[in-house]
Amino acid sequence: MERRYRGKLWPALGIADVTEATGCCGVAGNFGFEANHYEISMKVAQQALAPALESTAADTPVLADGFSCAMQVKQLEPQRKSLHLTELLDPGNTAS
């Protein structure tokens, strides 16, 4: 989603504060799932995703629309659940 639209979307949804992890989560498709790339994947995650997770409370929703990024969130902080945008918009209509 383009930044110009995100800037209008969050306030319209009542979301006042957004910590954005700009950059690659470190998984990059299947790259991070390959055992010989694990360490590199974690180093890439330390550039943006990990600091963003660490700077927010454990109960702060984590938006990760892609499967790879959602899996990386789970690897970095297993207790946190990442959400797809549709789950954030309609929390009562999710499959658990």
N, C-alpha and C positions, 0 to 999 in steps of 0.2 A: 504494500500500500504506500503510495507516495506521501512524503512528509507533509505536503500542503493539505492533504485530506486528513491525515492523522491529527494534525493540529486542531481541527474542527470537530473531529469525531469524539475524542475523549471527553472534552467538556460537555458535549451534547449528551453523553451517557452518564454524566455526573462523576467522571473520573478526573480528579484534580491534579494528581501527581503521577508522572510516568517516568520510570527509570528505563531507558532504552539501551539495549546491548547492540551497538552497531558493529557489524562485522560478522564473520563466520563463527558458528558455534563450535566448529572443529570436527564435525562428523563428515560434512560434505558428501552427501549421498552414502555410498557404501564404504568410502575411504576409512572413516573412523571405526567401522565395524571389523576391519581386518586387524588381526592381532599384531602384526608387525607395524601398524600405524597408530596404535593406542597412545603411546607416549607423545607423538606429534599432535594427535587429536587433543589431548589434554593441554598441551602447551598453547595451541591455538585458542582453546576455550578460555585460557587465562588472560587473553588479550581483551575480551569484552564480556562474554557470557558469565564466567565465574565471578568477576568483580561486581557485575550487576546483581547477581543472586546474593552475594555476600553483603551487599549494601542495603538489602531490603529485608523486612521481617519475614519470618517463616510462613506466616499466613497471608502474605501478599500474593495475589494471583500472578501467575507466570503465563504470559501469552506466547505460545509456540505453535504456529500454524503448520509447520512442517514436521513430518515424522522423525527425521534425523535430529532436529533441534530438540524435540520432545524427549527423545532417547538420551541426548546429551545432558539435559536437565536432570533426568533420572539418574544418570551416572554420577553427576556432580553432587546432587543433593537428593538422595533417594526418598526422603520424607516429603519432598515437595511434588505437587502434581501440576503439570503444565496443562494449559487449556488451549483449545482451538478458539479462534475468534467467535465462531457460532456458539460455543459453550459459554463464553463470557457474555454474549448478548442474550442468550436464552438459557440460564442456568437450570431451570426446571425441566428442561427437555434433553437431558444427557443420559447416555447409557453408561453405567458404572460396572 
